[in-house]
Amino acid sequence: MANKTAEVIAADFVAMNHSVAVITDVIAGDLMADKTAADKQSAVDRNVEHLELKKAEKTIEDATASIWTNESFTAIDSAISAGNNYTA
């Protein structure tokens, strides 16, 4: 198996920002307003897990080296923190 290409890494980063939006919007009450507290909590938890797993990805040939280069994780780190502290 080969390392991820720059294009795949970029697509992963876009997907991560979609998870940021879900977490932020659920917490703000702008998304899933008609859903149960359990549904909201589940959505936040799944998206936090997605962010944590993606952020932790390593290269194939060096299992200690991150696949990430100069991406900013400010919004992602904020969403992880907010999501981990969220209780529906």
PDB file of N, CA, C and O in Angstrom:
ATOM      1  N   MET A   1       0.834  -1.169   0.000  1.00  0.00           N
ATOM      2  CA  MET A   1       0.000   0.000   0.000  1.00  0.00           C
ATOM      3  C   MET A   1       0.887   1.244   0.000  1.00  0.00           C
ATOM      4  O   MET A   1       1.896   1.284   0.705  1.00  0.00           O
ATOM      5  N   ALA A   2       0.524   2.250  -0.778  1.00  0.00           N
ATOM      6  CA  ALA A   2       1.310   3.473  -0.889  1.00  0.00           C
ATOM      7  C   ALA A   2       0.770   4.548   0.039  1.00  0.00           C
ATOM      8  O   ALA A   2      -0.363   4.480   0.516  1.00  0.00           O
ATOM      9  N   ASN A   3       1.611   5.537   0.280  1.00  0.00           N
ATOM     10  CA  ASN A   3       1.156   6.692   1.036  1.00  0.00           C
ATOM     11  C   ASN A   3       0.070   7.416   0.274  1.00  0.00           C
ATOM     12  O   ASN A   3      -0.064   7.246  -0.938  1.00  0.00           O
ATOM     13  N   LYS A   4      -0.699   8.216   0.967  1.00  0.00           N
ATOM     14  CA  LYS A   4      -1.744   9.006   0.334  1.00  0.00           C
ATOM     15  C   LYS A   4      -1.118  10.080  -0.542  1.00  0.00           C
ATOM     16  O   LYS A   4      -0.070  10.640  -0.222  1.00  0.00           O
ATOM     17  N   THR A   5      -1.784  10.348  -1.645  1.00  0.00           N
ATOM     18  CA  THR A   5      -1.320  11.428  -2.517  1.00  0.00           C
ATOM     19  C   THR A   5      -1.725  12.771  -1.916  1.00  0.00           C
ATOM     20  O   THR A   5      -2.563  12.833  -1.016  1.00  0.00           O
ATOM     21  N   ALA A   6      -1.129  13.828  -2.417  1.00  0.00           N
ATOM     22  CA  ALA A   6      -1.483  15.175  -1.957  1.00  0.00           C
ATOM     23  C   ALA A   6      -2.955  15.460  -2.197  1.00  0.00           C
ATOM     24  O   ALA A   6      -3.601  16.133  -1.394  1.00  0.00           O
ATOM     25  N   GLU A   7      -3.486  14.949  -3.301  1.00  0.00           N
ATOM     26  CA  GLU A   7      -4.901  15.167  -3.614  1.00  0.00           C
ATOM     27  C   GLU A   7      -5.808  14.470  -2.610  1.00  0.00           C
ATOM     28  O   GLU A   7      -6.826  15.029  -2.202  1.00  0.00           O
ATOM     29  N   VAL A   8      -5.452  13.271  -2.214  1.00  0.00           N
ATOM     30  CA  VAL A   8      -6.250  12.530  -1.237  1.00  0.00           C
ATOM     31  C   VAL A   8      -6.155  13.198   0.128  1.00  0.00           C
ATOM     32  O   VAL A   8      -7.153  13.301   0.841  1.00  0.00           O
ATOM     33  N   ILE A   9      -4.984  13.642   0.488  1.00  0.00           N
ATOM     34  CA  ILE A   9      -4.816  14.352   1.759  1.00  0.00           C
ATOM     35  C   ILE A   9      -5.653  15.623   1.763  1.00  0.00           C
ATOM     36  O   ILE A   9      -6.300  15.937   2.762  1.00  0.00           O
ATOM     37  N   ALA A  10      -5.646  16.354   0.657  1.00  0.00           N
ATOM     38  CA  ALA A  10      -6.453  17.574   0.553  1.00  0.00           C
ATOM     39  C   ALA A  10      -7.944  17.249   0.682  1.00  0.00           C
ATOM     40  O   ALA A  10      -8.682  17.979   1.344  1.00  0.00           O
ATOM     41  N   ALA A  11      -8.386  16.165   0.057  1.00  0.00           N
ATOM     42  CA  ALA A  11      -9.790  15.756   0.162  1.00  0.00           C
ATOM     43  C   ALA A  11     -10.140  15.355   1.593  1.00  0.00           C
ATOM     44  O   ALA A  11     -11.233  15.653   2.075  1.00  0.00           O
ATOM     45  N   ASP A  12      -9.222  14.687   2.262  1.00  0.00           N
ATOM     46  CA  ASP A  12      -9.437  14.337   3.672  1.00  0.00           C
ATOM     47  C   ASP A  12      -9.597  15.591   4.521  1.00  0.00           C
ATOM     48  O   ASP A  12     -10.431  15.637   5.425  1.00  0.00           O
ATOM     49  N   PHE A  13      -8.798  16.597   4.228  1.00  0.00           N
ATOM     50  CA  PHE A  13      -8.860  17.835   5.000  1.00  0.00           C
ATOM     51  C   PHE A  13     -10.203  18.539   4.775  1.00  0.00           C
ATOM     52  O   PHE A  13     -10.776  19.096   5.712  1.00  0.00           O
ATOM     53  N   VAL A  14     -10.696  18.517   3.554  1.00  0.00           N
ATOM     54  CA  VAL A  14     -12.015  19.085   3.262  1.00  0.00           C
ATOM     55  C   VAL A  14     -13.080  18.328   4.051  1.00  0.00           C
ATOM     56  O   VAL A  14     -13.963  18.941   4.651  1.00  0.00           O
ATOM     57  N   ALA A  15     -12.999  17.006   4.051  1.00  0.00           N
ATOM     58  CA  ALA A  15     -13.963  16.191   4.801  1.00  0.00           C
ATOM     59  C   ALA A  15     -13.896  16.498   6.292  1.00  0.00           C
ATOM     60  O   ALA A  15     -14.920  16.516   6.976  1.00  0.00           O
ATOM     61  N   MET A  16     -12.692  16.738   6.790  1.00  0.00           N
ATOM     62  CA  MET A  16     -12.548  17.082   8.202  1.00  0.00           C
ATOM     63  C   MET A  16     -13.275  18.393   8.503  1.00  0.00           C
ATOM     64  O   MET A  16     -13.901  18.537   9.554  1.00  0.00           O
ATOM     65  N   ASN A  17     -13.190  19.330   7.589  1.00  0.00           N
ATOM     66  CA  ASN A  17     -13.871  20.607   7.809  1.00  0.00           C
ATOM     67  C   ASN A  17     -15.385  20.466   7.708  1.00  0.00           C
ATOM     68  O   ASN A  17     -16.113  21.267   8.295  1.00  0.00           O
ATOM     69  N   HIS A  18     -15.874  19.470   6.979  1.00  0.00           N
ATOM     70  CA  HIS A  18     -17.309  19.179   6.992  1.00  0.00           C
ATOM     71  C   HIS A  18     -17.710  18.683   8.385  1.00  0.00           C
ATOM     72  O   HIS A  18     -18.778  19.036   8.885  1.00  0.00           O
ATOM     73  N   SER A  19     -16.868  17.876   9.003  1.00  0.00           N
ATOM     74  CA  SER A  19     -17.140  17.415  10.366  1.00  0.00           C
ATOM     75  C   SER A  19     -17.122  18.576  11.353  1.00  0.00           C
ATOM     76  O   SER A  19     -17.927  18.617  12.283  1.00  0.00           O
ATOM     77  N   VAL A  20     -16.213  19.509  11.154  1.00  0.00           N
ATOM     78  CA  VAL A  20     -16.179  20.714  11.993  1.00  0.00           C
ATOM     79  C   VAL A  20     -17.518  21.434  11.900  1.00  0.00           C
ATOM     80  O   VAL A  20     -18.077  21.850  12.915  1.00  0.00           O
ATOM     81  N   ALA A  21     -18.028  21.578  10.687  1.00  0.00           N
ATOM     82  CA  ALA A  21     -19.303  22.273  10.484  1.00  0.00           C
ATOM     83  C   ALA A  21     -20.450  21.543  11.173  1.00  0.00           C
ATOM     84  O   ALA A  21     -21.310  22.180  11.781  1.00  0.00           O
ATOM     85  N   VAL A  22     -20.473  20.217  11.086  1.00  0.00           N
ATOM     86  CA  VAL A  22     -21.536  19.458  11.745  1.00  0.00           C
ATOM     87  C   VAL A  22     -21.480  19.674  13.248  1.00  0.00           C
ATOM     88  O   VAL A  22     -22.499  19.971  13.871  1.00  0.00           O
ATOM     89  N   ILE A  23     -20.309  19.529  13.828  1.00  0.00           N
ATOM     90  CA  ILE A  23     -20.157  19.702  15.278  1.00  0.00           C
ATOM     91  C   ILE A  23     -20.595  21.104  15.689  1.00  0.00           C
ATOM     92  O   ILE A  23     -21.387  21.267  16.618  1.00  0.00           O
ATOM     93  N   THR A  24     -20.084  22.101  15.004  1.00  0.00           N
ATOM     94  CA  THR A  24     -20.392  23.494  15.333  1.00  0.00           C
ATOM     95  C   THR A  24     -21.886  23.780  15.194  1.00  0.00           C
ATOM     96  O   THR A  24     -22.490  24.418  16.056  1.00  0.00           O
ATOM     97  N   ASP A  25     -22.466  23.302  14.106  1.00  0.00           N
ATOM     98  CA  ASP A  25     -23.883  23.585  13.851  1.00  0.00           C
ATOM     99  C   ASP A  25     -24.817  22.841  14.798  1.00  0.00           C
ATOM    100  O   ASP A  25     -25.851  23.380  15.191  1.00  0.00           O
ATOM    101  N   VAL A  26     -24.471  21.621  15.168  1.00  0.00           N
ATOM    102  CA  VAL A  26     -25.295  20.899  16.143  1.00  0.00           C
ATOM    103  C   VAL A  26     -25.225  21.605  17.491  1.00  0.00           C
ATOM    104  O   VAL A  26     -26.255  21.811  18.132  1.00  0.00           O
ATOM    105  N   ILE A  27     -24.042  21.973  17.923  1.00  0.00           N
ATOM    106  CA  ILE A  27     -23.888  22.642  19.216  1.00  0.00           C
ATOM    107  C   ILE A  27     -24.622  23.982  19.227  1.00  0.00           C
ATOM    108  O   ILE A  27     -25.231  24.347  20.233  1.00  0.00           O
ATOM    109  N   ALA A  28     -24.567  24.709  18.123  1.00  0.00           N
ATOM    110  CA  ALA A  28     -25.231  26.011  18.034  1.00  0.00           C
ATOM    111  C   ALA A  28     -26.751  25.880  17.908  1.00  0.00           C
ATOM    112  O   ALA A  28     -27.473  26.864  18.065  1.00  0.00           O
ATOM    113  N   GLY A  29     -27.233  24.681  17.627  1.00  0.00           N
ATOM    114  CA  GLY A  29     -28.659  24.479  17.466  1.00  0.00           C
ATOM    115  C   GLY A  29     -29.160  24.736  16.060  1.00  0.00           C
ATOM    116  O   GLY A  29     -30.366  24.737  15.815  1.00  0.00           O
ATOM    117  N   ASP A  30     -28.234  24.954  15.133  1.00  0.00           N
ATOM    118  CA  ASP A  30     -28.608  25.232  13.751  1.00  0.00           C
ATOM    119  C   ASP A  30     -28.810  23.974  12.919  1.00  0.00           C
ATOM    120  O   ASP A  30     -29.329  24.052  11.805  1.00  0.00           O
ATOM    121  N   LEU A  31     -28.422  22.846  13.423  1.00  0.00           N
ATOM    122  CA  LEU A  31     -28.529  21.586  12.700  1.00  0.00           C
ATOM    123  C   LEU A  31     -29.128  20.548  13.638  1.00  0.00           C
ATOM    124  O   LEU A  31     -28.756  20.468  14.809  1.00  0.00           O
ATOM    125  N   MET A  32     -30.036  19.773  13.128  1.00  0.00           N
ATOM    126  CA  MET A  32     -30.670  18.686  13.868  1.00  0.00           C
ATOM    127  C   MET A  32     -31.571  19.188  15.000  1.00  0.00           C
ATOM    128  O   MET A  32     -31.775  18.483  15.988  1.00  0.00           O
ATOM    129  N   ALA A  33     -32.102  20.387  14.863  1.00  0.00           N
ATOM    130  CA  ALA A  33     -32.945  20.961  15.911  1.00  0.00           C
ATOM    131  C   ALA A  33     -34.162  20.088  16.198  1.00  0.00           C
ATOM    132  O   ALA A  33     -34.676  20.077  17.317  1.00  0.00           O
ATOM    133  N   ASP A  34     -34.618  19.360  15.190  1.00  0.00           N
ATOM    134  CA  ASP A  34     -35.801  18.515  15.353  1.00  0.00           C
ATOM    135  C   ASP A  34     -35.466  17.091  15.792  1.00  0.00           C
ATOM    136  O   ASP A  34     -36.354  16.242  15.860  1.00  0.00           O
ATOM    137  N   LYS A  35     -34.218  16.827  16.084  1.00  0.00           N
ATOM    138  CA  LYS A  35     -33.785  15.478  16.467  1.00  0.00           C
ATOM    139  C   LYS A  35     -33.701  15.349  17.981  1.00  0.00           C
ATOM    140  O   LYS A  35     -33.700  16.346  18.703  1.00  0.00           O
ATOM    141  N   THR A  36     -33.630  14.113  18.451  1.00  0.00           N
ATOM    142  CA  THR A  36     -33.523  13.859  19.886  1.00  0.00           C
ATOM    143  C   THR A  36     -32.129  14.231  20.389  1.00  0.00           C
ATOM    144  O   THR A  36     -31.185  14.358  19.609  1.00  0.00           O
ATOM    145  N   ALA A  37     -32.022  14.401  21.685  1.00  0.00           N
ATOM    146  CA  ALA A  37     -30.723  14.679  22.298  1.00  0.00           C
ATOM    147  C   ALA A  37     -29.739  13.555  21.994  1.00  0.00           C
ATOM    148  O   ALA A  37     -28.560  13.809  21.748  1.00  0.00           O
ATOM    149  N   ALA A  38     -30.216  12.322  22.008  1.00  0.00           N
ATOM    150  CA  ALA A  38     -29.347  11.171  21.717  1.00  0.00           C
ATOM    151  C   ALA A  38     -28.829  11.226  20.282  1.00  0.00           C
ATOM    152  O   ALA A  38     -27.665  10.915  20.030  1.00  0.00           O
ATOM    153  N   ASP A  39     -29.691  11.620  19.340  1.00  0.00           N
ATOM    154  CA  ASP A  39     -29.267  11.739  17.942  1.00  0.00           C
ATOM    155  C   ASP A  39     -28.209  12.829  17.786  1.00  0.00           C
ATOM    156  O   ASP A  39     -27.220  12.648  17.076  1.00  0.00           O
ATOM    157  N   LYS A  40     -28.423  13.950  18.448  1.00  0.00           N
ATOM    158  CA  LYS A  40     -27.463  15.057  18.373  1.00  0.00           C
ATOM    159  C   LYS A  40     -26.125  14.638  18.971  1.00  0.00           C
ATOM    160  O   LYS A  40     -25.068  14.896  18.394  1.00  0.00           O
ATOM    161  N   GLN A  41     -26.180  13.988  20.139  1.00  0.00           N
ATOM    162  CA  GLN A  41     -24.952  13.548  20.802  1.00  0.00           C
ATOM    163  C   GLN A  41     -24.203  12.557  19.922  1.00  0.00           C
ATOM    164  O   GLN A  41     -22.980  12.624  19.803  1.00  0.00           O
ATOM    165  N   SER A  42     -24.932  11.645  19.312  1.00  0.00           N
ATOM    166  CA  SER A  42     -24.318  10.650  18.440  1.00  0.00           C
ATOM    167  C   SER A  42     -23.634  11.310  17.244  1.00  0.00           C
ATOM    168  O   SER A  42     -22.526  10.923  16.870  1.00  0.00           O
ATOM    169  N   ALA A  43     -24.285  12.295  16.650  1.00  0.00           N
ATOM    170  CA  ALA A  43     -23.695  12.992  15.502  1.00  0.00           C
ATOM    171  C   ALA A  43     -22.416  13.719  15.906  1.00  0.00           C
ATOM    172  O   ALA A  43     -21.414  13.668  15.193  1.00  0.00           O
ATOM    173  N   VAL A  44     -22.456  14.384  17.033  1.00  0.00           N
ATOM    174  CA  VAL A  44     -21.263  15.094  17.509  1.00  0.00           C
ATOM    175  C   VAL A  44     -20.155  14.098  17.816  1.00  0.00           C
ATOM    176  O   VAL A  44     -19.010  14.300  17.413  1.00  0.00           O
ATOM    177  N   ASP A  45     -20.484  13.034  18.522  1.00  0.00           N
ATOM    178  CA  ASP A  45     -19.477  12.036  18.893  1.00  0.00           C
ATOM    179  C   ASP A  45     -18.831  11.402  17.664  1.00  0.00           C
ATOM    180  O   ASP A  45     -17.611  11.240  17.626  1.00  0.00           O
ATOM    181  N   ARG A  46     -19.627  11.042  16.663  1.00  0.00           N
ATOM    182  CA  ARG A  46     -19.088  10.430  15.433  1.00  0.00           C
ATOM    183  C   ARG A  46     -18.144  11.382  14.713  1.00  0.00           C
ATOM    184  O   ARG A  46     -17.090  10.974  14.225  1.00  0.00           O
ATOM    185  N   ASN A  47     -18.529  12.651  14.653  1.00  0.00           N
ATOM    186  CA  ASN A  47     -17.700  13.613  13.939  1.00  0.00           C
ATOM    187  C   ASN A  47     -16.430  13.961  14.703  1.00  0.00           C
ATOM    188  O   ASN A  47     -15.392  14.202  14.088  1.00  0.00           O
ATOM    189  N   VAL A  48     -16.490  13.990  16.022  1.00  0.00           N
ATOM    190  CA  VAL A  48     -15.278  14.175  16.822  1.00  0.00           C
ATOM    191  C   VAL A  48     -14.339  12.993  16.595  1.00  0.00           C
ATOM    192  O   VAL A  48     -13.138  13.181  16.401  1.00  0.00           O
ATOM    193  N   GLU A  49     -14.879  11.786  16.618  1.00  0.00           N
ATOM    194  CA  GLU A  49     -14.052  10.599  16.385  1.00  0.00           C
ATOM    195  C   GLU A  49     -13.388  10.664  15.008  1.00  0.00           C
ATOM    196  O   GLU A  49     -12.207  10.346  14.869  1.00  0.00           O
ATOM    197  N   HIS A  50     -14.144  11.073  14.004  1.00  0.00           N
ATOM    198  CA  HIS A  50     -13.599  11.216  12.650  1.00  0.00           C
ATOM    199  C   HIS A  50     -12.422  12.180  12.651  1.00  0.00           C
ATOM    200  O   HIS A  50     -11.376  11.886  12.072  1.00  0.00           O
ATOM    201  N   LEU A  51     -12.587  13.327  13.296  1.00  0.00           N
ATOM    202  CA  LEU A  51     -11.507  14.321  13.337  1.00  0.00           C
ATOM    203  C   LEU A  51     -10.281  13.777  14.061  1.00  0.00           C
ATOM    204  O   LEU A  51      -9.154  13.949  13.598  1.00  0.00           O
ATOM    205  N   GLU A  52     -10.500  13.131  15.178  1.00  0.00           N
ATOM    206  CA  GLU A  52      -9.367  12.592  15.946  1.00  0.00           C
ATOM    207  C   GLU A  52      -8.611  11.523  15.158  1.00  0.00           C
ATOM    208  O   GLU A  52      -7.380  11.504  15.155  1.00  0.00           O
ATOM    209  N   LEU A  53      -9.340  10.646  14.497  1.00  0.00           N
ATOM    210  CA  LEU A  53      -8.691   9.587  13.715  1.00  0.00           C
ATOM    211  C   LEU A  53      -7.922  10.164  12.534  1.00  0.00           C
ATOM    212  O   LEU A  53      -6.777   9.781  12.294  1.00  0.00           O
ATOM    213  N   LYS A  54      -8.538  11.079  11.797  1.00  0.00           N
ATOM    214  CA  LYS A  54      -7.874  11.668  10.633  1.00  0.00           C
ATOM    215  C   LYS A  54      -6.653  12.472  11.046  1.00  0.00           C
ATOM    216  O   LYS A  54      -5.607  12.389  10.404  1.00  0.00           O
ATOM    217  N   LYS A  55      -6.779  13.250  12.117  1.00  0.00           N
ATOM    218  CA  LYS A  55      -5.663  14.083  12.563  1.00  0.00           C
ATOM    219  C   LYS A  55      -4.467  13.228  12.970  1.00  0.00           C
ATOM    220  O   LYS A  55      -3.321  13.659  12.841  1.00  0.00           O
ATOM    221  N   ALA A  56      -4.722  12.050  13.449  1.00  0.00           N
ATOM    222  CA  ALA A  56      -3.653  11.173  13.937  1.00  0.00           C
ATOM    223  C   ALA A  56      -3.007  10.321  12.852  1.00  0.00           C
ATOM    224  O   ALA A  56      -2.089   9.557  13.152  1.00  0.00           O
ATOM    225  N   GLU A  57      -3.454  10.423  11.597  1.00  0.00           N
ATOM    226  CA  GLU A  57      -2.920   9.560  10.541  1.00  0.00           C
ATOM    227  C   GLU A  57      -1.423   9.753  10.328  1.00  0.00           C
ATOM    228  O   GLU A  57      -0.907  10.870  10.363  1.00  0.00           O
ATOM    229  N   LYS A  58      -0.746   8.638  10.107  1.00  0.00           N
ATOM    230  CA  LYS A  58       0.704   8.614   9.894  1.00  0.00           C
ATOM    231  C   LYS A  58       1.017   8.082   8.496  1.00  0.00           C
ATOM    232  O   LYS A  58       0.169   7.477   7.840  1.00  0.00           O
ATOM    233  N   THR A  59       2.242   8.320   8.062  1.00  0.00           N
ATOM    234  CA  THR A  59       2.658   7.806   6.760  1.00  0.00           C
ATOM    235  C   THR A  59       2.906   6.305   6.856  1.00  0.00           C
ATOM    236  O   THR A  59       3.108   5.764   7.943  1.00  0.00           O
ATOM    237  N   ILE A  60       2.887   5.647   5.711  1.00  0.00           N
ATOM    238  CA  ILE A  60       3.078   4.196   5.662  1.00  0.00           C
ATOM    239  C   ILE A  60       4.525   3.831   6.002  1.00  0.00           C
ATOM    240  O   ILE A  60       4.765   2.935   6.812  1.00  0.00           O
ATOM    241  N   GLU A  61       5.484   4.518   5.388  1.00  0.00           N
ATOM    242  CA  GLU A  61       6.873   4.107   5.585  1.00  0.00           C
ATOM    243  C   GLU A  61       7.448   4.549   6.926  1.00  0.00           C
ATOM    244  O   GLU A  61       8.447   3.997   7.387  1.00  0.00           O
ATOM    245  N   ASP A  62       6.818   5.549   7.557  1.00  0.00           N
ATOM    246  CA  ASP A  62       7.281   5.995   8.877  1.00  0.00           C
ATOM    247  C   ASP A  62       6.049   6.171   9.755  1.00  0.00           C
ATOM    248  O   ASP A  62       5.388   7.209   9.722  1.00  0.00           O
ATOM    249  N   ALA A  63       5.759   5.165  10.518  1.00  0.00           N
ATOM    250  CA  ALA A  63       4.541   5.157  11.323  1.00  0.00           C
ATOM    251  C   ALA A  63       4.521   6.225  12.415  1.00  0.00           C
ATOM    252  O   ALA A  63       3.542   6.340  13.153  1.00  0.00           O
ATOM    253  N   THR A  64       5.586   6.997  12.519  1.00  0.00           N
ATOM    254  CA  THR A  64       5.594   8.091  13.499  1.00  0.00           C
ATOM    255  C   THR A  64       5.426   9.448  12.831  1.00  0.00           C
ATOM    256  O   THR A  64       5.220  10.445  13.522  1.00  0.00           O
ATOM    257  N   ALA A  65       5.509   9.511  11.502  1.00  0.00           N
ATOM    258  CA  ALA A  65       5.428  10.782  10.778  1.00  0.00           C
ATOM    259  C   ALA A  65       3.991  11.064  10.341  1.00  0.00           C
ATOM    260  O   ALA A  65       3.333  10.214   9.740  1.00  0.00           O
ATOM    261  N   SER A  66       3.530  12.238  10.643  1.00  0.00           N
ATOM    262  CA  SER A  66       2.181  12.646  10.267  1.00  0.00           C
ATOM    263  C   SER A  66       2.068  12.806   8.752  1.00  0.00           C
ATOM    264  O   SER A  66       3.041  13.160   8.086  1.00  0.00           O
ATOM    265  N   ILE A  67       0.878  12.545   8.213  1.00  0.00           N
ATOM    266  CA  ILE A  67       0.639  12.794   6.792  1.00  0.00           C
ATOM    267  C   ILE A  67       0.448  14.286   6.527  1.00  0.00           C
ATOM    268  O   ILE A  67       0.530  14.734   5.383  1.00  0.00           O
ATOM    269  N   TRP A  68       0.199  15.039   7.571  1.00  0.00           N
ATOM    270  CA  TRP A  68      -0.121  16.458   7.432  1.00  0.00           C
ATOM    271  C   TRP A  68       1.145  17.287   7.319  1.00  0.00           C
ATOM    272  O   TRP A  68       2.182  16.947   7.889  1.00  0.00           O
ATOM    273  N   THR A  69       1.046  18.368   6.584  1.00  0.00           N
ATOM    274  CA  THR A  69       2.207  19.239   6.382  1.00  0.00           C
ATOM    275  C   THR A  69       1.948  20.611   6.995  1.00  0.00           C
ATOM    276  O   THR A  69       2.245  20.829   8.170  1.00  0.00           O
ATOM    277  N   ASN A  70       1.407  21.523   6.222  1.00  0.00           N
ATOM    278  CA  ASN A  70       1.227  22.888   6.718  1.00  0.00           C
ATOM    279  C   ASN A  70      -0.239  23.264   6.931  1.00  0.00           C
ATOM    280  O   ASN A  70      -0.576  24.447   6.962  1.00  0.00           O
ATOM    281  N   GLU A  71      -1.113  22.265   7.078  1.00  0.00           N
ATOM    282  CA  GLU A  71      -2.524  22.533   7.299  1.00  0.00           C
ATOM    283  C   GLU A  71      -2.729  23.154   8.684  1.00  0.00           C
ATOM    284  O   GLU A  71      -2.038  22.809   9.643  1.00  0.00           O
ATOM    285  N   SER A  72      -3.679  24.064   8.765  1.00  0.00           N
ATOM    286  CA  SER A  72      -4.034  24.667  10.048  1.00  0.00           C
ATOM    287  C   SER A  72      -5.115  23.826  10.709  1.00  0.00           C
ATOM    288  O   SER A  72      -6.161  23.562  10.116  1.00  0.00           O
ATOM    289  N   PHE A  73      -4.857  23.414  11.927  1.00  0.00           N
ATOM    290  CA  PHE A  73      -5.812  22.602  12.671  1.00  0.00           C
ATOM    291  C   PHE A  73      -6.547  23.406  13.741  1.00  0.00           C
ATOM    292  O   PHE A  73      -7.157  22.821  14.637  1.00  0.00           O
ATOM    293  N   THR A  74      -6.500  24.715  13.665  1.00  0.00           N
ATOM    294  CA  THR A  74      -7.137  25.562  14.675  1.00  0.00           C
ATOM    295  C   THR A  74      -8.624  25.262  14.794  1.00  0.00           C
ATOM    296  O   THR A  74      -9.111  24.993  15.892  1.00  0.00           O
ATOM    297  N   ALA A  75      -9.351  25.304  13.690  1.00  0.00           N
ATOM    298  CA  ALA A  75     -10.796  25.048  13.718  1.00  0.00           C
ATOM    299  C   ALA A  75     -11.081  23.599  14.103  1.00  0.00           C
ATOM    300  O   ALA A  75     -12.047  23.319  14.813  1.00  0.00           O
ATOM    301  N   ILE A  76     -10.245  22.690  13.639  1.00  0.00           N
ATOM    302  CA  ILE A  76     -10.424  21.269  13.943  1.00  0.00           C
ATOM    303  C   ILE A  76     -10.203  21.013  15.429  1.00  0.00           C
ATOM    304  O   ILE A  76     -10.988  20.306  16.060  1.00  0.00           O
ATOM    305  N   ASP A  77      -9.146  21.579  15.988  1.00  0.00           N
ATOM    306  CA  ASP A  77      -8.882  21.413  17.417  1.00  0.00           C
ATOM    307  C   ASP A  77     -10.007  22.019  18.264  1.00  0.00           C
ATOM    308  O   ASP A  77     -10.396  21.456  19.287  1.00  0.00           O
ATOM    309  N   SER A  78     -10.519  23.164  17.828  1.00  0.00           N
ATOM    310  CA  SER A  78     -11.632  23.810  18.548  1.00  0.00           C
ATOM    311  C   SER A  78     -12.876  22.940  18.500  1.00  0.00           C
ATOM    312  O   SER A  78     -13.574  22.798  19.504  1.00  0.00           O
ATOM    313  N   ALA A  79     -13.162  22.351  17.334  1.00  0.00           N
ATOM    314  CA  ALA A  79     -14.335  21.496  17.200  1.00  0.00           C
ATOM    315  C   ALA A  79     -14.186  20.229  18.026  1.00  0.00           C
ATOM    316  O   ALA A  79     -15.156  19.774  18.633  1.00  0.00           O
ATOM    317  N   ILE A  80     -13.003  19.656  18.063  1.00  0.00           N
ATOM    318  CA  ILE A  80     -12.763  18.471  18.895  1.00  0.00           C
ATOM    319  C   ILE A  80     -13.019  18.804  20.360  1.00  0.00           C
ATOM    320  O   ILE A  80     -13.712  18.069  21.065  1.00  0.00           O
ATOM    321  N   SER A  81     -12.456  19.911  20.803  1.00  0.00           N
ATOM    322  CA  SER A  81     -12.632  20.318  22.195  1.00  0.00           C
ATOM    323  C   SER A  81     -14.107  20.582  22.520  1.00  0.00           C
ATOM    324  O   SER A  81     -14.620  20.102  23.531  1.00  0.00           O
ATOM    325  N   ALA A  82     -14.779  21.343  21.661  1.00  0.00           N
ATOM    326  CA  ALA A  82     -16.187  21.646  21.883  1.00  0.00           C
ATOM    327  C   ALA A  82     -17.023  20.380  21.855  1.00  0.00           C
ATOM    328  O   ALA A  82     -17.925  20.208  22.675  1.00  0.00           O
ATOM    329  N   GLY A  83     -16.727  19.492  20.913  1.00  0.00           N
ATOM    330  CA  GLY A  83     -17.467  18.251  20.804  1.00  0.00           C
ATOM    331  C   GLY A  83     -17.263  17.340  22.003  1.00  0.00           C
ATOM    332  O   GLY A  83     -18.206  16.703  22.473  1.00  0.00           O
ATOM    333  N   ASN A  84     -16.035  17.278  22.496  1.00  0.00           N
ATOM    334  CA  ASN A  84     -15.759  16.460  23.678  1.00  0.00           C
ATOM    335  C   ASN A  84     -16.430  16.999  24.936  1.00  0.00           C
ATOM    336  O   ASN A  84     -16.694  16.246  25.873  1.00  0.00           O
ATOM    337  N   ASN A  85     -16.704  18.300  24.958  1.00  0.00           N
ATOM    338  CA  ASN A  85     -17.362  18.918  26.109  1.00  0.00           C
ATOM    339  C   ASN A  85     -18.871  19.034  25.946  1.00  0.00           C
ATOM    340  O   ASN A  85     -19.561  19.490  26.858  1.00  0.00           O
ATOM    341  N   TYR A  86     -19.388  18.624  24.788  1.00  0.00           N
ATOM    342  CA  TYR A  86     -20.811  18.759  24.490  1.00  0.00           C
ATOM    343  C   TYR A  86     -21.613  17.666  25.147  1.00  0.00           C
ATOM    344  O   TYR A  86     -21.247  16.491  25.107  1.00  0.00           O
ATOM    345  N   THR A  87     -22.705  18.064  25.749  1.00  0.00           N
ATOM    346  CA  THR A  87     -23.683  17.126  26.278  1.00  0.00           C
ATOM    347  C   THR A  87     -25.045  17.590  25.794  1.00  0.00           C
ATOM    348  O   THR A  87     -25.506  18.674  26.151  1.00  0.00           O
ATOM    349  N   ALA A  88     -25.676  16.774  24.992  1.00  0.00           N
ATOM    350  CA  ALA A  88     -26.985  17.143  24.428  1.00  0.00           C
ATOM    351  C   ALA A  88     -28.052  17.167  25.507  1.00  0.00           C
ATOM    352  O   ALA A  88     -29.214  17.456  25.221  1.00  0.00           O
TER     353      ALA A  88
END
